[in-house]
Amino acid sequence: MTVGAMDAVAMDAGAWAAIRLTLELATSATLVLLLLATPLAWWLSQTQSRWRAPIGALVTLPLVLPPSVLGFYLLVAMGPHGPLGQLTQALGWGVLSFTFAGLLIGSVIFSLPFAVQPLQHAFESIGARPLEVAYTLRAGPWDAFFSVALPLARPGLITAAILSFSHTVGEFGVVLMIGGNIPGATRVVSTQIYGHVEAMEYAQAHWLAGGMLVFSFGVLLALSLMRRRVGRVVP
């Protein structure tokens, strides 16, 4: 096997490792986001508390904050002298920066609005009538939520899952700041493309970038088809 062929095999292995890590990160982040975003979105859609506006703004902040700024502050917080870093070291976990766990925390925070907003809008669109009927049938708050609100908010739940997954797949600034570009540990598809471009390996970058383009188009097409289907079912 020639040196060029060996390099090509190495590049292919590195690309597949980055794809596998990206899918693991996106799947883990989506599951965590749905667990966190569902009760938070429900609270934001129902509460009249004075804290609703500031908490809603805090949740939406990653939409307008530059990823490098968010990544920088997360890196400082996770570092050996940051509050989160000191806590994890005291628990014997070490620092989370430049680890998969650190990437997961950063991804959850960065993609939080993409999970909360569709769910919040879905809960708000239900209205008060279905819950009032459930309460008249002696359903408790938890029973009404799981038996009435959550099933009716299913389109928002699906949208939140799709957007959370796809947004995590496309992350770059936050993951680069928190995790760097460590092969097999924190190197995801976006940072793999960045590495290829830096090394002027444009053929490899084209393959990965083209895959990301097709994936992004597929996500948008799936969301559009789902909304059309829901529009036909719901008058």
C-alpha positions in Angstrom: 0.0 0.0 0.0 1.4 3.4 -1.0 1.7 6.3 1.4 -1.1 8.2 -0.4 -3.4 5.2 -0.1 -2.5 4.9 3.6 -3.3 8.6 4.1 -6.7 8.1 2.4 -7.6 5.2 4.7 -6.5 7.3 7.7 -8.6 10.2 6.5 -11.6 7.9 6.0 -11.2 6.4 9.5 -11.0 9.9 11.0 -14.1 11.1 9.1 -16.1 8.1 10.3 -14.9 8.6 13.9 -16.0 12.2 13.7 -19.4 11.2 12.3 -19.9 8.6 15.0 -19.0 11.0 17.7 -21.3 13.7 16.2 -24.3 11.3 16.2 -23.6 10.2 19.8 -23.4 13.8 20.9 -26.6 14.8 19.0 -28.5 11.8 20.3 -27.4 12.4 23.9 -28.1 16.1 23.8 -31.5 15.6 22.3 -32.6 13.2 25.0 -31.3 15.5 27.7 -32.9 18.5 26.1 -36.3 16.9 25.9 -36.2 16.0 29.5 -35.2 19.5 30.5 -37.2 21.5 28.0 -40.6 19.8 28.4 -41.3 20.9 32.0 -39.6 24.3 31.4 -41.7 24.9 28.3 -44.8 23.9 30.2 -44.1 26.3 33.0 -43.4 29.1 30.6 -46.6 28.5 28.8 -48.8 28.4 31.9 -47.2 30.7 34.5 -48.1 34.3 35.3 -45.0 34.7 37.4 -42.9 37.8 37.2 -39.9 35.5 36.5 -41.4 34.3 33.2 -39.9 37.1 31.1 -36.3 37.0 32.5 -36.2 33.2 32.4 -37.7 33.2 28.9 -35.0 35.7 27.8 -32.3 33.6 29.4 -33.5 30.5 27.6 -33.5 32.4 24.3 -30.1 34.0 24.8 -28.1 31.4 22.8 -30.0 32.5 19.7 -28.5 35.9 19.7 -25.2 35.4 21.6 -22.2 34.6 19.5 -21.2 30.9 19.9 -17.6 31.9 20.7 -18.8 34.1 23.7 -21.0 31.3 25.1 -18.2 28.8 24.5 -15.7 31.0 26.3 -17.7 31.5 29.4 -18.6 27.8 29.5 -14.8 27.0 29.1 -14.0 29.3 32.0 -16.8 27.8 34.2 -15.6 24.2 33.5 -11.9 25.0 33.9 -9.9 24.1 37.0 -10.6 27.6 38.6 -14.2 27.9 37.5 -17.2 27.1 39.8 -18.3 24.1 37.8 -14.7 22.9 37.4 -14.1 23.2 41.1 -17.3 21.2 41.8 -16.4 18.4 39.4 -12.9 18.2 40.8 -14.2 18.0 44.4 -16.5 15.1 43.3 -13.5 13.3 41.7 -14.6 13.8 38.1 -11.8 16.1 37.0 -12.5 19.0 34.7 -15.1 18.7 32.0 -13.5 20.9 29.4 -12.0 19.1 26.4 -14.1 16.0 27.2 -17.3 14.5 25.7 -19.2 15.4 28.9 -18.2 19.0 28.4 -19.3 19.0 24.8 -22.7 17.6 26.0 -23.2 20.3 28.5 -22.3 23.0 26.0 -24.6 21.4 23.4 -27.5 21.3 25.7 -27.2 24.9 26.7 -26.6 26.1 23.1 -29.5 24.2 21.7 -31.9 24.8 24.6 -34.1 27.4 22.8 -34.5 25.0 19.8 -36.2 22.6 22.2 -38.1 25.0 24.5 -39.7 27.3 21.9 -41.5 24.7 19.8 -42.8 23.0 22.9 -43.9 26.3 24.5 -45.8 27.2 21.3 -47.4 23.8 21.2 -48.5 24.0 24.8 -49.8 27.5 24.4 -51.8 26.5 21.3 -53.7 23.9 23.3 -55.7 26.5 25.2 -57.4 26.1 28.5 -60.5 24.2 27.5 -59.0 20.6 27.2 -57.3 21.0 30.7 -60.5 22.3 32.2 -62.4 19.3 30.9 -59.8 17.0 32.4 -60.1 18.7 35.7 -63.9 18.3 35.7 -63.3 14.6 35.2 -61.2 14.7 38.5 -57.9 14.4 36.8 -55.0 15.8 38.8 -52.4 18.2 37.5 -49.9 15.4 36.6 -52.6 13.2 35.0 -53.9 16.1 33.0 -50.4 17.0 31.8 -49.4 13.4 30.7 -52.9 12.4 29.5 -54.0 15.6 27.8 -51.4 18.3 27.3 -48.4 16.1 26.2 -50.3 14.1 23.6 -51.8 17.3 22.1 -48.4 18.8 22.0 -46.9 15.9 20.1 -46.1 17.9 16.9 -44.2 20.4 19.0 -42.3 17.6 20.7 -41.3 16.1 17.4 -40.2 19.5 16.1 -38.2 20.1 19.2 -36.5 16.7 18.9 -35.6 17.3 15.2 -34.4 20.8 15.7 -32.3 19.9 18.8 -30.7 17.0 17.0 -29.9 18.8 13.8 -28.7 22.0 15.6 -26.3 19.9 17.7 -25.0 18.2 14.5 -24.2 21.6 13.0 -22.5 23.1 16.0 -19.0 24.5 15.5 -18.1 27.5 17.7 -19.2 26.2 21.0 -17.8 22.7 20.5 -14.5 24.1 19.3 -14.1 26.4 22.3 -15.1 23.7 24.9 -13.7 20.6 23.3 -11.0 21.7 20.9 -10.4 19.3 18.1 -9.1 16.1 19.7 -9.3 13.1 17.3 -11.6 10.3 18.7 -12.5 12.4 21.8 -14.0 15.8 20.9 -13.6 16.0 17.1 -17.0 16.2 15.5 -18.0 16.6 11.8 -17.9 20.5 11.9 -14.4 20.6 13.4 -13.3 17.8 11.1 -14.2 19.9 8.1 -12.4 22.9 9.7 -9.3 20.7 10.1 -9.4 19.6 6.5 -9.7 23.1 5.2 -6.8 24.2 7.4 -4.7 21.4 5.9 -5.9 22.3 2.4 -7.5 18.9 2.1 -10.4 20.2 0.1 -11.6 16.8 -1.4 -12.2 15.4 2.1 -13.8 18.7 3.2 -16.1 18.5 0.2 -17.4 15.0 1.1 -18.2 16.0 4.7 -19.6 19.4 3.8 -21.8 17.9 1.1 -23.1 15.4 3.6 -24.0 18.2 6.0 -25.7 20.1 3.2 -27.9 17.0 2.3 -28.6 16.4 6.0 -29.7 20.0 6.6 -31.9 20.0 3.5 -33.5 16.7 4.6 -34.3 18.2 8.1 -36.0 21.2 6.6 -38.0 19.1 4.2 -39.1 16.7 6.9 -40.3 19.7 9.1 -42.2 21.2 6.2 -43.9 17.9 5.3 -44.8 17.3 9.0 -46.3 20.7 9.3 -48.4 20.2 6.1 -49.6 16.8 7.5 -50.5 18.3 10.8 -52.3 21.2 9.1 -54.5 18.6 7.2 -55.3 16.7 10.4 -56.1 19.7 12.6 -58.9 21.9 11.2 
